[in-house]
Amino acid sequence: MDYSLVTTRLGVQIRQRRSNRGLTQANLAALAGIPRQKVIAIEKGDVSVSMAAYARVLGALDCELAVIPAAMPTLDEIEGVFD
């Protein structure tokens, strides 16, 4: 599996968790002690963001990272790959 798909999926899950908790990106950034721009990059699945930043956001959301076997990507996730 392409590593960028992993960060993209993680970003989607972080965005959903933030939204479910009623937090804005600015709120989450303040809780995590990182700039809002970094939260935006994390939610986009940016591979250049450090693991420490991902960990700070996960901690601020009272979440942890679990390693599970990869699932096949959905059609939505691979849309545009063959363009």
C-alpha positions as CSV (number, residue, x, y, z in Angstrom):
1,M,0.0,0.0,0.0
2,D,1.2,3.5,-0.8
3,Y,2.4,5.3,2.3
4,S,0.6,8.5,1.3
5,L,-2.7,6.6,1.4
6,V,-2.0,5.8,5.1
7,T,-1.5,9.5,6.0
8,T,-4.6,10.4,3.9
9,R,-6.8,7.9,5.8
10,L,-5.3,9.1,9.1
11,G,-6.0,12.7,8.2
12,V,-9.7,11.9,7.3
13,Q,-10.1,10.1,10.7
14,I,-8.5,13.0,12.6
15,R,-10.8,15.5,10.8
16,Q,-13.8,13.4,11.6
17,R,-12.8,13.1,15.3
18,R,-12.2,16.8,15.5
19,S,-15.5,17.6,14.0
20,N,-17.4,15.1,16.2
21,R,-15.9,16.8,19.2
22,G,-17.1,20.2,18.0
23,L,-13.6,21.6,17.6
24,T,-12.3,24.0,15.0
25,Q,-8.9,23.6,13.5
26,A,-7.8,26.5,15.6
27,N,-9.1,24.9,18.8
28,L,-7.3,21.7,18.0
29,A,-4.1,23.5,17.2
30,A,-4.2,25.3,20.5
31,L,-4.9,22.0,22.4
32,A,-2.0,20.3,20.6
33,G,0.4,23.2,20.8
34,I,1.0,23.4,17.1
35,P,0.2,26.0,14.4
36,R,-3.2,25.8,12.7
37,Q,-1.5,25.4,9.4
38,K,0.0,22.1,10.7
39,V,-3.5,20.8,11.6
40,I,-4.6,21.7,8.1
41,A,-1.6,19.7,6.6
42,I,-2.3,16.8,8.9
43,E,-6.0,16.7,7.9
44,K,-4.9,16.6,4.3
45,G,-2.6,13.7,5.0
46,D,0.6,15.6,4.2
47,V,3.5,13.2,4.4
48,S,6.0,15.9,5.3
49,V,4.5,16.5,8.7
50,S,6.5,15.0,11.5
51,M,5.2,12.1,13.5
52,A,5.6,14.3,16.6
53,A,2.9,16.7,15.2
54,Y,0.6,13.8,14.4
55,A,1.1,12.4,17.9
56,R,0.4,15.8,19.5
57,V,-2.9,16.1,17.6
58,L,-3.9,12.5,18.4
59,G,-3.1,13.2,22.1
60,A,-5.2,16.4,22.1
61,L,-8.1,14.3,20.7
62,D,-7.6,11.6,23.3
63,C,-6.8,9.1,20.7
64,E,-3.9,6.7,20.0
65,L,-2.5,5.2,16.9
66,A,-3.1,1.5,16.3
67,V,-1.3,-0.6,13.7
68,I,-3.7,-2.9,11.9
69,P,-3.5,-4.9,8.7
70,A,-4.2,-2.6,5.7
71,A,-7.5,-2.7,3.9
72,M,-7.7,-2.4,0.1
73,P,-8.2,1.2,-1.0
74,T,-11.7,2.2,-1.9
75,L,-12.5,3.5,-5.4
76,D,-12.9,7.0,-4.0
77,E,-9.3,6.8,-2.6
78,I,-7.8,5.7,-5.9
79,E,-9.8,8.1,-8.1
80,G,-7.5,9.9,-10.4
81,V,-4.6,7.5,-10.1
82,F,-4.8,6.4,-13.7
83,D,-5.5,9.8,-15.2
